[in-house]
């Protein structure tokens, strides 16, 4: 199921989007996200986030990202880190 979560995070998504996409409860999703975050595969997607690698201002996906221009708020938005992107590519081979 962690591979499914990585695939869903190809584009930044909110917790609600991830929960609905995986059809899991909040506690399960939280455990999965924290596990992947500790291993460096995912992180929060906010302006100036090292996970994103750029500020929202210069991001080519700004218009598609639910986190664009956001600061940490109630509804956290998650995305893949560089390590997560590399793992997703490996999984698809």
WOTA-V750528 format. One record per pair of residues at least 12 apart in sequence whose ideal C-beta (glycine too) atoms are under 8 Angstrom apart, sorted by the first residue. I is the first residue (numbers start at 1). GAP is how many residues later the second one is. If there is no record, write none. Layout:
i={I,I}
gap={GAP,GAP}
This chain:
i={1,1,1,2,2,2,3,4,4,5,5,5,5,5,5,6,6,6,6,6,6,6,6,7,7,8,8,9,9,9,9,9,10,10,11,11,11,11,12,12,12,12,12,12,12,12,13,13,13,13,14,14,14,14,14,15,15,15,15,15,16,17,18,18,33,36,39,40,40,40,41,41,41,41,41,42,42,42,42,42,43,43,43,44,44,44,44,44,44,45,45,45,45,45,46,46,46,46,46,47,47,47,47,51,51,52,53,56,56,56,65,65,67}
gap={21,23,31,30,33,34,88,17,18,13,17,27,28,31,37,30,35,36,74,78,81,82,85,81,84,13,14,33,69,70,71,75,70,78,50,53,54,68,33,49,53,54,55,65,66,67,53,64,65,66,52,61,62,63,64,14,18,60,61,63,59,49,15,60,45,48,44,41,43,44,39,40,42,43,46,36,37,38,39,42,35,36,38,23,28,32,33,34,35,20,22,32,33,34,21,24,25,26,31,20,22,23,24,28,30,27,29,12,13,14,12,14,12}
